[in-house]
Amino acid sequence: MKVTGCSVDGATGWPAAKLLITNRAERQFSYMVTVEFVDASGTRIGTGVAAENKLAAGQAARATAQGFVKASGKIKCRVTDVQRYSL
């Protein structure tokens, strides 16, 4: 999992993390990724979740983890949990 972007939406004030989710396994899996949003002082201001279903072996997908708590200024986005499962 890689965070490829981290920003606050100018219209809503909500934080969002753009992710690249890659299935490095040798078979199909689905993924759920949890991201935390942290302000400049290091305080956690919220979380967001992104999911991608049925990624084939070696396949990558772009996803967005959206927060729903207002944020302002510069933020950081960190992956805190990844769950991989087969459907």
N, CA, C and O of each residue as an XYZ file, in Angstrom:
348
protein
N       0.842     -1.166      0.000
C       0.000      0.000      0.000
C       0.885      1.226      0.000
O       1.882      1.303      0.718
N       0.498      2.175     -0.818
C       1.293      3.393     -0.906
C       0.353      4.592     -0.937
O      -0.618      4.611     -1.692
N       0.651      5.592     -0.108
C      -0.086      6.854     -0.146
C       0.530      7.685     -1.261
O       1.716      8.009     -1.214
N      -0.274      8.033     -2.267
C       0.233      8.802     -3.400
C      -0.199     10.259     -3.357
O       0.272     11.072     -4.151
N      -1.095     10.592     -2.430
C      -1.553     11.972     -2.281
C      -2.266     12.147     -0.960
O      -2.874     11.209     -0.444
N      -2.192     13.355     -0.409
C      -2.808     13.637      0.884
C      -3.204     15.106      0.878
O      -2.345     15.980      0.775
N      -4.508     15.384      0.988
C      -4.947     16.774      0.879
C      -6.270     16.995      1.601
O      -6.955     16.052      1.998
N      -6.604     18.264      1.755
C      -7.894     18.668      2.311
C      -8.707     19.268      1.176
O      -8.234     20.175      0.491
N      -9.925     18.774      0.967
C     -10.796     19.292     -0.085
C     -11.179     20.731      0.231
O     -11.662     21.022      1.325
N     -10.964     21.623     -0.716
C     -11.253     23.041     -0.516
C     -12.725     23.346     -0.303
O     -13.058     24.310      0.385
N     -13.609     22.548     -0.877
C     -15.047     22.804     -0.765
C     -15.638     22.251      0.534
O     -16.425     22.928      1.197
N     -15.257     21.015      0.900
C     -15.857     20.373      2.077
C     -15.014     20.511      3.338
O     -15.539     20.440      4.449
N     -13.704     20.708      3.171
C     -12.800     20.737      4.319
C     -12.448     19.350      4.825
O     -11.813     19.216      5.871
N     -12.852     18.311      4.092
C     -12.584     16.934      4.505
C     -11.229     16.472      3.979
O     -10.855     16.807      2.855
N     -10.493     15.705      4.781
C      -9.217     15.161      4.318
C      -9.430     13.931      3.437
O     -10.427     13.220      3.564
N      -8.472     13.700      2.542
C      -8.531     12.525      1.676
C      -7.121     12.041      1.380
O      -6.193     12.833      1.213
N      -6.983     10.729      1.320
C      -5.710     10.110      0.963
C      -5.900      9.322     -0.323
O      -6.788      8.475     -0.415
N      -5.073      9.598     -1.301
C      -5.072      8.810     -2.530
C      -4.097      7.655     -2.318
O      -2.985      7.850     -1.829
N      -4.527      6.455     -2.692
C      -3.754      5.244     -2.430
C      -3.506      4.455     -3.701
O      -4.299      4.496     -4.642
N      -2.403      3.742     -3.714
C      -2.141      2.734     -4.732
C      -2.094      1.401     -3.992
O      -1.194      1.152     -3.190
N      -3.075      0.553     -4.275
C      -3.187     -0.751     -3.624
C      -2.703     -1.801     -4.616
O      -3.250     -1.924     -5.712
N      -1.677     -2.559     -4.232
C      -1.089     -3.557     -5.121
C      -1.190     -4.938     -4.492
O      -0.809     -5.138     -3.338
N      -1.704     -5.882     -5.257
C      -1.776     -7.270     -4.809
C      -0.498     -7.977     -5.250
O      -0.339     -8.314     -6.423
N       0.397     -8.196     -4.313
C       1.668     -8.850     -4.617
C       1.602    -10.371     -4.415
O       2.608    -11.067     -4.548
N       0.432    -10.862     -4.099
C       0.249    -12.304     -3.894
C       0.146    -13.018     -5.243
O       0.077    -12.391     -6.300
N       0.139    -14.333     -5.171
C       0.056    -15.142     -6.388
C      -1.362    -15.559     -6.727
O      -1.583    -16.370     -7.626
N      -2.338    -14.992     -5.992
C      -3.744    -15.259     -6.308
C      -4.578    -14.024     -5.981
O      -4.084    -13.069     -5.382
N      -5.827    -14.054     -6.375
C      -6.740    -12.916     -6.197
C      -7.052    -12.663     -4.724
O      -7.299    -13.595     -3.959
N      -7.037    -11.379     -4.341
C      -7.441    -10.961     -2.998
C      -8.193     -9.643     -3.078
O      -8.069     -8.895     -4.048
N      -8.975     -9.374     -2.041
C      -9.611     -8.071     -1.840
C      -8.913     -7.398     -0.664
O      -8.354     -8.066      0.206
N      -8.953     -6.058     -0.650
C      -8.227     -5.297      0.365
C      -9.103     -4.221      0.980
O      -9.920     -3.596      0.303
N      -8.915     -4.014      2.292
C      -9.510     -2.881      2.987
C      -8.359     -2.163      3.702
O      -7.627     -2.767      4.486
N      -8.214     -0.862      3.415
C      -7.094     -0.078      3.936
C      -7.638      1.058      4.797
O      -8.493      1.826      4.354
N      -7.139      1.163      6.029
C      -7.516      2.247      6.935
C      -6.382      3.261      6.979
O      -5.211      2.904      7.100
N      -6.754      4.528      6.876
C      -5.788      5.633      6.887
C      -6.151      6.578      8.021
O      -7.332      6.831      8.264
N      -5.140      7.107      8.721
C      -5.406      8.151      9.708
C      -4.908      9.475      9.155
O      -3.911      9.534      8.435
N      -5.623     10.535      9.509
C      -5.275     11.891      9.107
C      -4.753     12.614     10.340
O      -5.408     12.628     11.382
N      -3.575     13.213     10.222
C      -2.894     13.844     11.346
C      -2.597     15.297     10.991
O      -2.146     15.588      9.883
N      -2.852     16.218     11.937
C      -2.574     17.633     11.666
C      -1.097     17.948     11.898
O      -0.318     17.069     12.266
N      -0.721     19.201     11.681
C       0.677     19.619     11.755
C       1.289     19.406     13.137
O       2.503     19.245     13.255
N       0.464     19.405     14.180
C       0.984     19.210     15.540
C       1.107     17.733     15.905
O       1.581     17.396     16.990
N       0.676     16.847     14.992
C       0.746     15.413     15.248
C      -0.511     14.827     15.850
O      -0.547     13.644     16.188
N      -1.553     15.651     15.989
C      -2.815     15.192     16.562
C      -3.660     14.494     15.503
O      -3.848     15.011     14.402
N      -4.163     13.323     15.848
C      -5.035     12.584     14.929
C      -6.367     13.308     14.833
O      -7.005     13.594     15.846
N      -6.786     13.603     13.595
C      -8.037     14.336     13.395
C      -9.134     13.470     12.791
O     -10.277     13.911     12.674
N      -8.799     12.248     12.409
C      -9.816     11.369     11.859
C      -9.214     10.209     11.099
O      -7.995     10.068     10.996
N     -10.108      9.371     10.562
C      -9.689      8.216      9.777
C     -10.553      8.103      8.527
O     -11.617      8.714      8.426
N     -10.080      7.323      7.598
C     -10.831      7.014      6.387
C     -10.516      5.591      5.960
O      -9.505      5.022      6.371
N     -11.378      5.021      5.140
C     -11.208      3.643      4.683
C     -11.382      3.589      3.174
O     -12.237      4.270      2.607
N     -10.554      2.767      2.534
C     -10.695      2.495      1.103
C     -10.720      0.985      0.914
O     -10.067      0.252      1.656
N     -11.463      0.525     -0.065
C     -11.544     -0.912     -0.337
C     -11.425     -1.162     -1.835
O     -11.907     -0.380     -2.654
N     -10.781     -2.253     -2.165
C     -10.707     -2.727     -3.550
C     -11.005     -4.215     -3.529
O     -10.388     -4.970     -2.777
N     -11.947     -4.630     -4.352
C     -12.365     -6.023     -4.386
C     -11.760     -6.770     -5.559
O     -11.636     -6.244     -6.666
N     -11.388     -8.011     -5.284
C     -10.974     -8.974     -6.303
C      -9.837     -8.473     -7.190
O      -9.947     -8.487     -8.416
N      -8.742     -8.030     -6.564
C      -7.555     -7.670     -7.339
C      -6.843     -8.956     -7.748
O      -6.533     -9.795     -6.902
N      -6.588     -9.106     -9.025
C      -5.886    -10.282     -9.524
C      -4.430    -10.256     -9.061
O      -3.921     -9.210     -8.659
N      -3.772    -11.390     -9.117
C      -2.358    -11.468     -8.749
C      -1.564    -10.447     -9.557
O      -1.662    -10.403    -10.783
N      -0.778     -9.629     -8.865
C       0.044     -8.618     -9.527
C      -0.691     -7.357     -9.943
O      -0.058     -6.414    -10.417
N      -1.989     -7.311     -9.782
C      -2.777     -6.153    -10.208
C      -2.708     -5.035     -9.170
O      -2.600     -5.288     -7.970
N      -2.772     -3.791     -9.656
C      -2.803     -2.613     -8.785
C      -4.048     -1.797     -9.098
O      -4.566     -1.833    -10.214
N      -4.520     -1.062     -8.098
C      -5.692     -0.201     -8.279
C      -5.501      1.071     -7.469
O      -4.860      1.063     -6.418
N      -6.061      2.156     -7.967
C      -6.035      3.429     -7.243
C      -7.350      3.566     -6.479
O      -8.417      3.211     -6.981
N      -7.253      4.085     -5.259
C      -8.435      4.252     -4.415
C      -8.258      5.505     -3.570
O      -7.155      6.038     -3.452
N      -9.358      5.970     -2.982
C      -9.317      7.138     -2.106
C      -9.951      6.794     -0.770
O     -11.059      6.262     -0.710
N      -9.226      7.106      0.306
C      -9.763      6.990      1.665
C     -10.196      8.390      2.076
O      -9.372      9.299      2.175
N     -11.484      8.557      2.313
C     -12.068      9.872      2.596
C     -12.365     10.011      4.078
O     -12.966      9.120      4.677
N     -11.949     11.117      4.671
C     -12.323     11.439      6.042
C     -13.576     12.295      6.032
O     -13.892     12.921      5.020
N     -14.292     12.331      7.147
C     -15.533     13.099      7.209
C     -15.556     14.072      8.380
O     -16.624     14.470      8.843
N     -14.373     14.452      8.855
C     -14.230     15.454      9.906
C     -13.456     16.617      9.308
O     -12.441     16.407      8.644
N     -13.915     17.823      9.529
C     -13.255     19.002      8.950
C     -11.797     19.073      9.380
O     -11.456     18.792     10.529
N     -10.953     19.450      8.441
C      -9.524     19.628      8.684
C      -9.094     20.919      8.007
O      -9.750     21.395      7.081
N      -8.003     21.471      8.469
C      -7.473     22.668      7.823
C      -5.959     22.638      7.910
O      -5.381     21.937      8.740
N      -5.336     23.404      7.045
C      -3.879     23.456      7.043
C      -3.262     22.200      6.470
O      -3.914     21.414      5.783
N      -2.001     22.037      6.769
C      -1.254     20.900      6.247
C      -1.553     19.659      7.091
O      -1.547     19.716      8.321
N      -1.814     18.542      6.416
C      -2.083     17.283      7.109
C      -1.148     16.200      6.586
O      -0.529     16.344      5.532
N      -1.063     15.117      7.346
C      -0.344     13.924      6.915
C      -1.334     12.770      6.892
O      -2.263     12.713      7.696
N      -1.119     11.853      5.957
C      -1.955     10.665      5.822
C      -1.072      9.439      6.026
O      -0.035      9.291      5.379
N      -1.501      8.557      6.941
C      -0.715      7.362      7.236
C      -1.605      6.133      7.204
O      -2.695      6.127      7.778
N      -1.129      5.087      6.525
C      -1.834      3.806      6.534
C      -1.640      3.187      7.912
O      -0.509      3.032      8.373
N      -2.745      2.831      8.573
C      -2.663      2.240      9.910
C      -3.062      0.772      9.938
O      -2.719      0.056     10.878
N      -3.784      0.315      8.913
C      -4.206     -1.084      8.898
C      -4.523     -1.504      7.471
O      -5.100     -0.742      6.696
N      -4.136     -2.727      7.141
C      -4.479     -3.320      5.845
C      -5.036     -4.707      6.115
O      -4.397     -5.528      6.773
N      -6.229     -4.959      5.604
C      -6.818     -6.290      5.712
C      -6.937     -6.876      4.317
O      -7.478     -6.252      3.405
N      -6.420     -8.085      4.172
C      -6.471     -8.786      2.891
C      -7.333    -10.020      3.086
O      -7.158    -10.765      4.050
N      -8.257    -10.228      2.173
C      -9.151    -11.372      2.311
C      -9.575    -11.863      0.936
O      -9.523    -11.123     -0.046
N      -9.991    -13.116      0.881
C     -10.483    -13.666     -0.389
C     -11.998    -13.753     -0.323
O     -12.571    -14.049      0.725
N     -12.632    -13.494     -1.440
C     -14.100    -13.546     -1.502
C     -14.553    -14.849     -2.114
O     -15.754    -15.081     -2.252
